[in-house]
Amino acid sequence: MKFPRTSGIILHPTSLPGPDGIGDLGPEAYQWIDFLTEAQCTLWQVLPLGPTGYGDSPYQCFSAFAGNPYLVSPLLLYEEGLLQKEDLDKRPAFPEGSVPYGEVIPWKLYLLERAFHYFKHNPGPWVEDFEAFKQAQAFWLEDFSLFMALKEAHGGAPWNQWESSLRQRQPQALEKFKQQEHERLERHQFSQFLFFRQWEGLRTYAHSKGIRIVGDIPIFVAYDSSDVWANPDLFYLDSSGNPTVVAGVPPDYFSPTGQLWGNPLYRWDYHASQNYAWWIERIRAALKIVDIIRLDHFRGFAAYWEVPAGNPTAEKGKWVPGPGISFFEAVQNALGELPFIAEDLGVITPDVVAMREHFGFPGMKILQFGFEGGPEDPFLPHNYERNCVAYTGTHDNDTARGWYERVDEKSRDFARRYLACTEQDIAWYMIRAIWGSVAIMALAPMQDVLGLGNEARMNYPGRPYGNWTWRMRASDLTPALAERLAEINYLFRRIPAISTTPKEA
């Protein structure tokens, strides 16, 4: 797909300000769209929007299709009559600047239960829309709500610890549970209805301002998810439902033992025999909520690192061929032109480059990576090709200022010389460098736009807890900041001459 020359900001909705301890899809999200409009940015990049589980990571979700109910805005529910003032009056005192998940999650679950209670007692205004939603999302919604209800009934235990009849999805056992816990299932379905209703309202508003949303599809799914539980044939599992091999990356300069992600691996031969039907539905669903998709770990479609389950590290593994070009051809035949960005970072082999170039997907360039080499480094802007997406950094990196403060003086000196600057305001010099490059898209995390250090870093890969907590403050979105962004968008021609508002799905 041919993209216009544009720019944008990476900001996950959890990082928006607001009174409920976590960013959501309410008024502050609309104010964020207004800020992007004033800044003349036409892209908003988010992380995966699914229901988070282990470690609160958006890359370890209970479903590849569902939305995160913690993002549902209580204020919008109140305005619709699904919450009362006395419900909101019970709000705890949440801090600014971070997400205290331990306090936020029970608060949001309480409010969602109250909203469901009001719906059950007065379903009239919403019942038709709710029924239409259930029909439209039937491919995944029943399995997801059943999975979540069962998980709830088992005290949150992963599905491989349930009774064998439920692990193995024996029809009689599932039907008995459905009959006994019908209302519990419906509550989870209603929470999904609320998420998608609010998200679609926000996305429609973004489109009205000419803003497109860049989403994120992780290549792998979490083991403890409705996807794996409901579709065991798609994954390498043993007769008890446990993974036989898991995902990771091999040892390298940054990690002598590699990274053991632990996600179950796909039986790509089985997917191919089904003409990749599950993946096509996954991508189809994603394109109904975002406009452009960043394919995480793109190289895994060419070859992936397979580690025998039970190994303590990723050292003892092997490269296994992925589905390759045939996968993308099947998706393209089903869905048409693919608005994909290939996350092609790390050690990239010629087959990965050939696969990306075959379909014309833009790859990624991270400016931080460029300063630890020399002038030939491919991550420096003068070496970019046009069909790429340039970033100062991502959610997995230091902030720009944090990077500068962490690296050795040799790297700092090269950065200052290359950017023709002093260390003051280093993040904005880095932003300016990628905005001025030939890259078709230029994006920066909001932390870099604000010039923050690593106290605002979003994620440390390999650290299981304490990530994903950063939030900006309402006072951060100033007219002066919007004007500063608008100026570099004008100077480097990142304001599309013609509206790029996508057609509504």
Kinemage of the C-alpha trace (Angstrom):
@kinemage 1
@onewidth
@group {chain A} dominant
@subgroup {mainchain}
@vectorlist {calphas} color= white
{ca met a 1} P 0.000 0.000 0.000
{ca lys a 2} L 1.255 3.475 -0.874
{ca phe a 3} L 1.203 5.771 2.162
{ca pro a 4} L 1.284 9.574 2.142
{ca arg a 5} L 4.109 11.465 3.866
{ca thr a 6} L 2.847 11.865 7.427
{ca ser a 7} L 3.787 12.013 11.088
{ca gly a 8} L 2.342 11.018 14.413
{ca ile a 9} L 2.751 10.153 18.060
{ca ile a 10} L 2.890 6.831 19.930
{ca leu a 11} L 0.659 6.949 22.987
{ca his a 12} L -1.211 3.950 24.355
{ca pro a 13} L -4.677 4.834 25.718
{ca thr a 14} L -3.656 3.680 29.206
{ca ser a 15} L -1.186 6.604 29.222
{ca leu a 16} L -3.870 9.262 28.805
{ca pro a 17} L -4.690 11.419 31.833
{ca gly a 18} L -7.998 11.085 33.645
{ca pro a 19} L -9.572 10.628 37.072
{ca asp a 20} L -9.842 6.822 37.205
{ca gly a 21} L -6.215 5.795 37.600
{ca ile a 22} L -5.764 4.714 33.975
{ca gly a 23} L -6.291 6.395 30.625
{ca asp a 24} L -9.539 5.483 28.930
{ca leu a 25} L -11.758 6.249 25.934
{ca gly a 26} L -13.531 9.202 27.519
{ca pro a 27} L -13.136 12.997 27.312
{ca glu a 28} L -9.340 12.998 27.629
{ca ala a 29} L -9.068 10.733 24.574
{ca tyr a 30} L -11.107 13.207 22.536
{ca gln a 31} L -8.922 16.033 23.838
{ca trp a 32} L -5.919 14.005 22.671
{ca ile a 33} L -7.364 13.823 19.154
{ca asp a 34} L -7.874 17.585 19.265
{ca phe a 35} L -4.235 18.037 20.299
{ca leu a 36} L -3.028 15.906 17.377
{ca thr a 37} L -5.191 17.983 15.050
{ca glu a 38} L -3.713 21.231 16.350
{ca ala a 39} L -0.225 19.733 16.015
{ca gln a 40} L -0.944 18.803 12.366
{ca cys a 41} L -0.151 15.147 13.115
{ca thr a 42} L -2.290 12.647 11.220
{ca leu a 43} L -1.192 9.376 12.850
{ca trp a 44} L -1.909 8.046 16.328
{ca gln a 45} L -0.068 4.809 17.128
{ca val a 46} L -1.307 2.555 19.920
{ca leu a 47} L -0.161 -0.757 21.384
{ca pro a 48} L -2.385 -3.864 21.241
{ca leu a 49} L -5.848 -3.037 22.606
{ca gly a 50} L -6.707 -6.467 24.015
{ca pro a 51} L -7.612 -7.493 27.581
{ca thr a 52} L -4.363 -7.617 29.510
{ca gly a 53} L -3.356 -10.492 31.736
{ca tyr a 54} L 0.033 -11.475 33.133
{ca gly a 55} L 2.142 -8.449 34.045
{ca asp a 56} L -0.472 -6.032 32.607
{ca ser a 57} L 1.244 -6.377 29.231
{ca pro a 58} L -0.722 -5.547 26.076
{ca tyr a 59} L 1.445 -8.214 24.416
{ca gln a 60} L 0.069 -10.958 26.700
{ca cys a 61} L -3.697 -10.711 26.227
{ca phe a 62} L -6.521 -13.092 27.044
{ca ser a 63} L -7.715 -12.742 23.443
{ca ala a 64} L -6.378 -11.588 20.091
{ca phe a 65} L -9.865 -10.289 19.211
{ca ala a 66} L -11.337 -8.773 22.390
{ca gly a 67} L -10.889 -5.258 23.729
{ca asn a 68} L -9.480 -4.154 27.069
{ca pro a 69} L -12.434 -3.456 29.409
{ca tyr a 70} L -10.215 -1.338 31.673
{ca leu a 71} L -10.228 1.274 28.884
{ca val a 72} L -14.001 1.757 29.107
{ca ser a 73} L -14.739 5.317 30.244
{ca pro a 74} L -16.900 5.561 33.412
{ca leu a 75} L -17.854 9.138 32.538
{ca leu a 76} L -19.299 8.092 29.172
{ca leu a 77} L -21.213 5.292 30.915
{ca tyr a 78} L -22.589 7.864 33.358
{ca glu a 79} L -23.659 10.131 30.497
{ca glu a 80} L -25.512 7.199 28.898
{ca gly a 81} L -27.297 6.306 32.127
{ca leu a 82} L -25.310 3.108 32.733
{ca leu a 83} L -23.758 4.467 35.923
{ca gln a 84} L -25.105 6.728 38.663
{ca lys a 85} L -23.369 9.583 40.439
{ca glu a 86} L -23.156 7.568 43.642
{ca asp a 87} L -21.156 4.932 41.753
{ca leu a 88} L -18.557 7.478 40.659
{ca asp a 89} L -18.497 9.058 44.130
{ca lys a 90} L -16.848 5.863 45.390
{ca arg a 91} L -13.775 6.526 43.252
{ca pro a 92} L -10.504 6.015 45.167
{ca ala a 93} L -7.833 8.735 45.143
{ca phe a 94} L -5.572 7.737 42.251
{ca pro a 95} L -2.137 9.262 41.593
{ca glu a 96} L -1.291 11.312 38.544
{ca gly a 97} L 1.455 10.167 36.239
{ca ser a 98} L 1.204 6.388 36.668
{ca val a 99} L -1.230 3.473 36.512
{ca pro a 100} L -1.562 1.598 39.842
{ca tyr a 101} L -3.007 -1.557 38.284
{ca gly a 102} L -3.575 -3.216 41.650
{ca glu a 103} L -6.090 -0.510 42.597
{ca val a 104} L -7.379 0.316 39.123
{ca ile a 105} L -8.482 -3.186 38.110
{ca pro a 106} L -10.938 -3.809 41.002
{ca trp a 107} L -12.316 -0.273 40.575
{ca lys a 108} L -12.955 -0.741 36.855
{ca leu a 109} L -14.446 -4.220 37.387
{ca tyr a 110} L -16.798 -2.771 40.013
{ca leu a 111} L -17.989 -0.082 37.601
{ca leu a 112} L -18.479 -2.597 34.781
{ca glu a 113} L -20.553 -4.787 37.094
{ca arg a 114} L -22.691 -1.769 38.030
{ca ala a 115} L -23.152 -0.885 34.339
{ca phe a 116} L -24.254 -4.449 33.607
{ca his a 117} L -26.654 -4.293 36.557
{ca tyr a 118} L -28.302 -1.130 35.164
{ca phe a 119} L -28.474 -2.703 31.713
{ca lys a 120} L -30.211 -5.813 33.049
{ca his a 121} L -32.799 -3.687 34.831
{ca asn a 122} L -33.374 -1.336 31.897
{ca pro a 123} L -32.150 -2.984 28.684
{ca gly a 124} L -34.381 -1.033 26.318
{ca pro a 125} L -31.996 1.654 25.025
{ca trp a 126} L -29.152 -0.776 24.304
{ca val a 127} L -30.625 -4.224 23.751
{ca glu a 128} L -30.839 -4.067 19.934
{ca asp a 129} L -27.296 -2.767 19.585
{ca phe a 130} L -26.047 -5.391 22.021
{ca glu a 131} L -27.715 -8.210 20.103
{ca ala a 132} L -26.312 -6.883 16.816
{ca phe a 133} L -22.851 -6.720 18.381
{ca lys a 134} L -23.046 -10.333 19.556
{ca gln a 135} L -24.019 -11.494 16.086
{ca ala a 136} L -21.293 -9.450 14.375
{ca gln a 137} L -18.585 -10.745 16.749
{ca ala a 138} L -19.796 -14.346 16.950
{ca phe a 139} L -16.519 -15.699 15.532
{ca trp a 140} L -14.726 -15.044 18.824
{ca leu a 141} L -17.095 -13.563 21.395
{ca glu a 142} L -18.775 -16.698 22.766
{ca asp a 143} L -15.470 -18.531 23.229
{ca phe a 144} L -13.936 -15.478 24.867
{ca ser a 145} L -16.803 -14.853 27.284
{ca leu a 146} L -16.903 -18.556 28.166
{ca phe a 147} L -13.134 -18.566 28.724
{ca met a 148} L -13.266 -15.485 30.955
{ca ala a 149} L -16.235 -16.794 32.937
{ca leu a 150} L -14.473 -20.124 33.497
{ca lys a 151} L -11.269 -18.345 34.462
{ca glu a 152} L -13.215 -16.207 36.918
{ca ala a 153} L -14.937 -19.284 38.377
{ca his a 154} L -11.500 -20.884 38.873
{ca gly a 155} L -10.073 -17.931 40.776
{ca gly a 156} L -8.080 -16.665 37.806
{ca ala a 157} L -6.154 -19.923 37.309
{ca pro a 158} L -4.785 -20.583 33.794
{ca trp a 159} L -6.885 -22.941 31.715
{ca asn a 160} L -4.431 -25.847 31.922
{ca gln a 161} L -5.266 -26.042 35.640
{ca trp a 162} L -9.019 -26.508 35.133
{ca glu a 163} L -10.782 -29.869 35.231
{ca ser a 164} L -9.929 -32.054 32.249
{ca ser a 165} L -13.494 -31.899 30.908
{ca leu a 166} L -13.230 -28.093 30.692
{ca arg a 167} L -9.618 -28.058 29.497
{ca gln a 168} L -10.608 -30.388 26.686
{ca arg a 169} L -13.833 -28.476 25.950
{ca gln a 170} L -16.111 -31.483 26.343
{ca pro a 171} L -19.525 -30.290 25.063
{ca gln a 172} L -21.557 -31.613 27.978
{ca ala a 173} L -19.341 -29.915 30.580
{ca leu a 174} L -19.334 -26.616 28.684
{ca glu a 175} L -23.099 -26.648 28.198
{ca lys a 176} L -23.666 -27.299 31.906
{ca phe a 177} L -21.439 -24.354 32.821
{ca lys a 178} L -23.162 -22.083 30.295
{ca gln a 179} L -26.575 -22.853 31.764
{ca gln a 180} L -25.400 -22.345 35.331
{ca glu a 181} L -23.395 -19.201 34.625
{ca his a 182} L -25.335 -17.593 31.774
{ca glu a 183} L -25.348 -14.179 33.424
{ca arg a 184} L -21.613 -14.284 34.092
{ca leu a 185} L -20.984 -14.952 30.383
{ca glu a 186} L -23.331 -12.173 29.364
{ca arg a 187} L -21.563 -9.714 31.660
{ca his a 188} L -18.272 -10.329 29.858
{ca gln a 189} L -20.012 -9.930 26.506
{ca phe a 190} L -21.569 -6.670 27.653
{ca ser a 191} L -18.178 -5.312 28.757
{ca gln a 192} L -16.888 -6.048 25.256
{ca phe a 193} L -19.919 -4.300 23.781
{ca leu a 194} L -19.098 -1.215 25.845
{ca phe a 195} L -15.444 -1.220 24.790
{ca phe a 196} L -16.165 -1.534 21.075
{ca arg a 197} L -18.991 1.015 21.262
{ca gln a 198} L -16.720 3.597 22.895
{ca trp a 199} L -13.719 2.798 20.682
{ca glu a 200} L -15.773 3.139 17.507
{ca gly a 201} L -17.033 6.523 18.691
{ca leu a 202} L -13.475 7.700 19.307
{ca arg a 203} L -12.180 6.299 16.032
{ca thr a 204} L -14.997 7.969 14.104
{ca tyr a 205} L -14.039 11.267 15.753
{ca ala a 206} L -10.384 10.720 14.807
{ca his a 207} L -11.390 10.056 11.204
{ca ser a 208} L -13.438 13.253 11.162
{ca lys a 209} L -10.197 15.096 11.981
{ca gly a 210} L -8.197 13.293 9.287
{ca ile a 211} L -6.321 11.133 11.793
{ca arg a 212} L -5.580 7.460 11.136
{ca ile a 213} L -4.841 4.974 13.898
{ca val a 214} L -1.822 2.693 13.721
{ca gly a 215} L -2.450 -0.532 15.632
{ca asp a 216} L -0.228 -3.434 16.613
{ca ile a 217} L -0.593 -7.182 16.003
{ca pro a 218} L 1.840 -9.333 18.005
{ca ile a 219} L 2.781 -12.366 15.936
{ca phe a 220} L 2.285 -14.714 18.911
{ca val a 221} L -0.631 -15.009 21.344
{ca ala a 222} L -0.556 -15.743 25.065
{ca tyr a 223} L -0.856 -19.373 26.130
{ca asp a 224} L -3.453 -18.471 28.765
{ca ser a 225} L -5.904 -17.090 26.228
{ca ser a 226} L -9.217 -17.991 24.694
{ca asp a 227} L -7.402 -18.259 21.351
{ca val a 228} L -5.309 -21.244 22.458
{ca trp a 229} L -7.963 -22.847 24.671
{ca ala a 230} L -10.632 -22.692 21.945
{ca asn a 231} L -8.329 -23.580 19.016
{ca pro a 232} L -5.795 -26.152 20.259
{ca asp a 233} L -5.310 -27.597 16.765
{ca leu a 234} L -3.680 -24.326 15.689
{ca phe a 235} L -0.780 -24.732 18.139
{ca tyr a 236} L 1.853 -27.278 19.151
{ca leu a 237} L 0.280 -28.707 22.317
{ca asp a 238} L 0.460 -32.129 23.949
{ca ser a 239} L -2.544 -34.298 24.872
{ca ser a 240} L -2.958 -32.370 28.149
{ca gly a 241} L -2.991 -29.026 26.367
{ca asn a 242} L 0.501 -27.950 27.384
{ca pro a 243} L 2.916 -26.445 24.820
{ca thr a 244} L 5.562 -28.763 23.419
{ca val a 245} L 7.621 -25.899 21.958
{ca val a 246} L 7.575 -22.171 22.726
{ca ala a 247} L 8.677 -18.891 21.187
{ca gly a 248} L 11.771 -16.835 21.879
{ca val a 249} L 14.850 -15.343 20.274
{ca pro a 250} L 18.379 -16.785 20.370
{ca pro a 251} L 21.368 -15.423 22.306
{ca asp a 252} L 22.858 -12.238 20.886
{ca tyr a 253} L 24.986 -9.248 21.848
{ca phe a 254} L 22.266 -7.925 24.143
{ca ser a 255} L 21.288 -11.196 25.858
{ca pro a 256} L 23.752 -14.107 26.274
{ca thr a 257} L 20.897 -16.540 27.014
{ca gly a 258} L 18.428 -15.150 24.472
{ca gln a 259} L 14.848 -14.190 25.328
{ca leu a 260} L 12.401 -16.906 26.326
{ca trp a 261} L 8.953 -15.494 25.547
{ca gly a 262} L 7.102 -18.730 26.263
{ca asn a 263} L 4.247 -18.239 23.789
{ca pro a 264} L 2.932 -21.396 22.114
{ca leu a 265} L 4.018 -21.793 18.496
{ca tyr a 266} L 1.714 -22.140 15.510
{ca arg a 267} L 1.262 -25.331 13.539
{ca trp a 268} L 1.712 -23.451 10.298
{ca asp a 269} L 1.038 -26.571 8.222
{ca tyr a 270} L -2.402 -26.836 9.801
{ca his a 271} L -3.055 -23.104 9.281
{ca ala a 272} L -2.120 -23.518 5.615
{ca ser a 273} L -4.527 -26.449 5.254
{ca gln a 274} L -7.274 -24.117 6.498
{ca asn a 275} L -6.098 -21.389 4.094
{ca tyr a 276} L -5.025 -19.343 7.140
{ca ala a 277} L -8.675 -18.768 8.101
{ca trp a 278} L -7.997 -17.923 11.757
{ca trp a 279} L -5.285 -15.399 10.849
{ca ile a 280} L -7.455 -13.824 8.174
{ca glu a 281} L -10.235 -13.313 10.709
{ca arg a 282} L -7.723 -11.898 13.180
{ca ile a 283} L -6.475 -9.329 10.675
{ca arg a 284} L -9.994 -8.581 9.442
{ca ala a 285} L -11.046 -7.848 13.028
{ca ala a 286} L -8.007 -5.620 13.583
{ca leu a 287} L -8.740 -3.573 10.464
{ca lys a 288} L -12.193 -2.803 11.853
{ca ile a 289} L -10.649 -0.966 14.803
{ca val a 290} L -7.408 0.472 13.357
{ca asp a 291} L -6.361 1.773 9.940
{ca ile a 292} L -2.734 0.639 9.675
{ca ile a 293} L -1.224 -2.447 11.307
{ca arg a 294} L 2.292 -2.791 12.659
{ca leu a 295} L 3.182 -6.487 12.414
{ca asp a 296} L 5.291 -7.234 15.456
{ca his a 297} L 8.253 -9.642 14.969
{ca phe a 298} L 7.780 -9.669 11.197
{ca arg a 299} L 10.816 -11.898 10.744
{ca gly a 300} L 8.896 -14.719 12.473
{ca phe a 301} L 6.807 -15.140 9.329
{ca ala a 302} L 10.008 -16.106 7.482
{ca ala a 303} L 11.592 -18.145 10.276
{ca tyr a 304} L 11.147 -18.303 14.046
{ca trp a 305} L 13.212 -19.537 17.008
{ca glu a 306} L 11.706 -22.723 18.451
{ca val a 307} L 12.600 -23.678 22.030
{ca pro a 308} L 11.552 -27.002 23.605
{ca ala a 309} L 9.016 -26.329 26.363
{ca gly a 310} L 10.479 -26.516 29.849
{ca asn a 311} L 13.886 -25.079 28.968
{ca pro a 312} L 14.893 -22.334 31.433
{ca thr a 313} L 16.416 -20.113 28.711
{ca ala a 314} L 16.192 -19.672 24.937
{ca glu a 315} L 19.756 -20.922 24.339
{ca lys a 316} L 18.811 -24.414 23.172
{ca gly a 317} L 16.554 -23.784 20.225
{ca lys a 318} L 16.527 -23.879 16.456
{ca trp a 319} L 15.349 -21.810 13.516
{ca val a 320} L 12.227 -23.189 11.879
{ca pro a 321} L 10.767 -21.890 8.571
{ca gly a 322} L 7.605 -19.787 8.883
{ca pro a 323} L 4.769 -19.611 6.351
{ca gly a 324} L 6.545 -16.996 4.227
{ca ile a 325} L 5.089 -15.300 1.178
{ca ser a 326} L 2.211 -17.765 0.827
{ca phe a 327} L 0.725 -16.499 4.091
{ca phe a 328} L 0.570 -12.885 2.953
{ca glu a 329} L -0.757 -13.898 -0.455
{ca ala a 330} L -3.651 -15.710 1.227
{ca val a 331} L -4.391 -12.706 3.445
{ca gln a 332} L -4.176 -10.321 0.490
{ca asn a 333} L -6.492 -12.495 -1.596
{ca ala a 334} L -9.052 -12.434 1.223
{ca leu a 335} L -8.757 -8.815 2.377
{ca gly a 336} L -7.275 -6.844 -0.498
{ca glu a 337} L -4.457 -4.318 -0.176
{ca leu a 338} L -2.645 -4.691 3.160
{ca pro a 339} L -1.853 -1.522 5.154
{ca phe a 340} L 1.034 -3.147 7.047
{ca ile a 341} L 4.210 -1.859 8.679
{ca ala a 342} L 6.824 -4.604 9.112
{ca glu a 343} L 8.622 -4.576 12.455
{ca asp a 344} L 11.876 -5.804 10.947
{ca leu a 345} L 14.280 -5.009 13.773
{ca gly a 346} L 17.029 -7.285 15.036
{ca val a 347} L 19.073 -9.712 12.935
{ca ile a 348} L 17.319 -9.685 9.571
{ca thr a 349} L 18.153 -12.300 6.936
{ca pro a 350} L 17.765 -11.883 3.156
{ca asp a 351} L 14.533 -13.910 3.078
{ca val a 352} L 12.916 -11.421 5.490
{ca val a 353} L 13.952 -8.492 3.293
{ca ala a 354} L 12.688 -10.294 0.177
{ca met a 355} L 9.326 -11.014 1.831
{ca arg a 356} L 8.910 -7.403 2.931
{ca glu a 357} L 9.923 -5.998 -0.442
{ca his a 358} L 7.718 -8.462 -2.339
{ca phe a 359} L 4.649 -6.835 -0.782
{ca gly a 360} L 6.065 -3.319 -0.471
{ca phe a 361} L 5.633 -3.177 3.314
{ca pro a 362} L 7.609 -0.328 4.891
{ca gly a 363} L 10.115 -1.455 7.520
{ca met a 364} L 11.138 0.325 10.716
{ca lys a 365} L 14.097 2.543 11.543
{ca ile a 366} L 14.954 3.427 15.159
{ca leu a 367} L 17.158 6.510 15.409
{ca gln a 368} L 18.571 5.550 18.819
{ca phe a 369} L 20.213 2.515 17.217
{ca gly a 370} L 22.122 4.653 14.721
{ca phe a 371} L 24.428 6.539 17.069
{ca glu a 372} L 26.387 3.555 18.336
{ca gly a 373} L 27.829 2.798 14.882
{ca gly a 374} L 29.184 5.264 12.354
{ca pro a 375} L 28.024 7.242 9.312
{ca glu a 376} L 27.210 4.018 7.423
{ca asp a 377} L 24.723 2.860 10.058
{ca pro a 378} L 21.357 2.096 8.386
{ca phe a 379} L 19.464 3.627 11.298
{ca leu a 380} L 20.831 7.131 10.591
{ca pro a 381} L 18.397 9.311 8.618
{ca his a 382} L 20.696 10.026 5.663
{ca asn a 383} L 20.724 6.270 4.965
{ca tyr a 384} L 16.951 5.753 5.029
{ca glu a 385} L 15.026 4.594 2.013
{ca arg a 386} L 11.699 6.325 1.373
{ca asn a 387} L 9.522 3.292 2.098
{ca cys a 388} L 10.205 3.081 5.820
{ca val a 389} L 8.753 4.297 9.110
{ca ala a 390} L 11.173 6.275 11.255
{ca tyr a 391} L 10.981 6.377 15.051
{ca thr a 392} L 13.067 8.089 17.703
{ca gly a 393} L 12.329 4.963 19.781
{ca thr a 394} L 9.476 2.627 20.692
{ca his a 395} L 7.760 1.359 23.823
{ca asp a 396} L 10.575 -1.205 24.242
{ca asn a 397} L 13.417 1.335 24.180
{ca asp a 398} L 14.808 3.979 26.464
{ca thr a 399} L 13.235 7.372 25.990
{ca ala a 400} L 15.413 9.583 23.785
{ca arg a 401} L 16.700 11.534 26.777
{ca gly a 402} L 17.035 8.335 28.796
{ca trp a 403} L 19.102 6.805 26.003
{ca tyr a 404} L 21.419 9.819 25.914
{ca glu a 405} L 21.901 9.741 29.672
{ca arg a 406} L 22.626 5.971 29.667
{ca val a 407} L 25.095 5.467 26.788
{ca asp a 408} L 28.849 6.099 26.815
{ca glu a 409} L 30.431 9.408 25.916
{ca lys a 410} L 31.528 8.143 22.490
{ca ser a 411} L 27.900 7.579 21.465
{ca arg a 412} L 26.779 10.864 23.008
{ca asp a 413} L 29.532 12.742 21.163
{ca phe a 414} L 28.568 11.186 17.834
{ca ala a 415} L 24.906 12.068 18.448
{ca arg a 416} L 25.759 15.696 19.223
{ca arg a 417} L 27.951 15.957 16.133
{ca tyr a 418} L 25.397 14.304 13.875
{ca leu a 419} L 22.462 16.378 15.169
{ca ala a 420} L 24.572 19.575 15.413
{ca cys a 421} L 23.354 20.244 18.927
{ca thr a 422} L 24.282 20.318 22.568
{ca glu a 423} L 22.773 17.848 24.990
{ca gln a 424} L 20.018 20.280 25.915
{ca asp a 425} L 16.706 19.286 24.312
{ca ile a 426} L 18.310 16.223 22.731
{ca ala a 427} L 14.932 14.513 22.258
{ca trp a 428} L 13.639 17.303 20.021
{ca tyr a 429} L 16.760 17.293 17.874
{ca met a 430} L 16.179 13.580 17.356
{ca ile a 431} L 12.529 14.204 16.479
{ca arg a 432} L 13.543 16.894 14.027
{ca ala a 433} L 16.080 14.535 12.382
{ca ile a 434} L 13.532 11.826 11.574
{ca trp a 435} L 10.819 14.339 10.602
{ca gly a 436} L 13.265 15.776 8.057
{ca ser a 437} L 14.208 12.382 6.634
{ca val a 438} L 12.768 10.803 3.476
{ca ala a 439} L 10.888 8.200 5.583
{ca ile a 440} L 7.249 8.042 4.530
{ca met a 441} L 6.120 8.125 8.173
{ca ala a 442} L 7.841 9.654 11.205
{ca leu a 443} L 6.662 8.883 14.732
{ca ala a 444} L 7.876 9.571 18.248
{ca pro a 445} L 6.641 8.346 21.628
{ca met a 446} L 4.876 11.068 23.604
{ca gln a 447} L 7.620 10.737 26.234
{ca asp a 448} L 10.120 12.068 23.661
{ca val a 449} L 7.830 14.905 22.638
{ca leu a 450} L 7.775 15.865 26.329
{ca gly a 451} L 11.551 15.386 26.675
{ca leu a 452} L 11.242 12.913 29.540
{ca gly a 453} L 13.905 10.549 30.879
{ca asn a 454} L 13.724 6.843 31.629
{ca glu a 455} L 11.451 7.448 34.591
{ca ala a 456} L 8.806 7.580 31.833
{ca arg a 457} L 9.968 4.482 29.942
{ca met a 458} L 7.029 2.243 29.013
{ca asn a 459} L 8.586 -1.232 29.021
{ca tyr a 460} L 11.765 -3.087 29.889
{ca pro a 461} L 11.715 -6.352 27.864
{ca gly a 462} L 12.399 -9.313 30.108
{ca arg a 463} L 11.208 -7.544 33.270
{ca pro a 464} L 7.918 -9.253 34.224
{ca tyr a 465} L 6.477 -6.542 36.490
{ca gly a 466} L 6.447 -2.765 36.802
{ca asn a 467} L 5.993 -1.965 33.108
{ca trp a 468} L 3.214 -0.190 31.169
{ca thr a 469} L 2.488 2.259 34.008
{ca trp a 470} L 3.491 5.657 32.604
{ca arg a 471} L 0.767 8.298 32.168
{ca met a 472} L 1.040 11.838 30.964
{ca arg a 473} L -0.619 14.681 32.839
{ca ala a 474} L -3.441 16.808 31.479
{ca ser a 475} L -1.202 19.879 31.802
{ca asp a 476} L 1.279 18.353 29.324
{ca leu a 477} L -0.940 19.089 26.304
{ca thr a 478} L -0.213 22.775 25.857
{ca pro a 479} L -0.900 25.026 22.849
{ca ala a 480} L 2.841 25.785 22.702
{ca leu a 481} L 3.678 22.094 22.328
{ca ala a 482} L 1.068 21.640 19.603
{ca glu a 483} L 2.476 24.685 17.808
{ca arg a 484} L 6.011 23.296 18.028
{ca leu a 485} L 4.913 20.036 16.411
{ca ala a 486} L 2.863 21.868 13.792
{ca glu a 487} L 5.932 23.899 12.833
{ca ile a 488} L 8.121 20.873 12.070
{ca asn a 489} L 5.229 19.196 10.256
{ca tyr a 490} L 4.999 22.275 8.042
{ca leu a 491} L 8.769 22.627 7.547
{ca phe a 492} L 9.246 19.005 6.559
{ca arg a 493} L 6.054 18.654 4.526
{ca arg a 494} L 4.385 16.101 6.748
{ca ile a 495} L 0.970 17.681 6.378
{ca pro a 496} L -0.890 15.818 3.603
{ca ala a 497} L -2.062 18.126 0.839
{ca ile a 498} L -5.262 16.102 0.515
{ca ser a 499} L -7.298 14.692 3.390
{ca thr a 500} L -6.254 11.124 4.195
{ca thr a 501} L -9.337 10.379 6.239
{ca pro a 502} L -10.010 6.665 5.697
{ca lys a 503} L -13.381 5.391 4.663
{ca glu a 504} L -15.499 4.117 7.511
{ca ala a 505} L -15.616 0.311 7.777
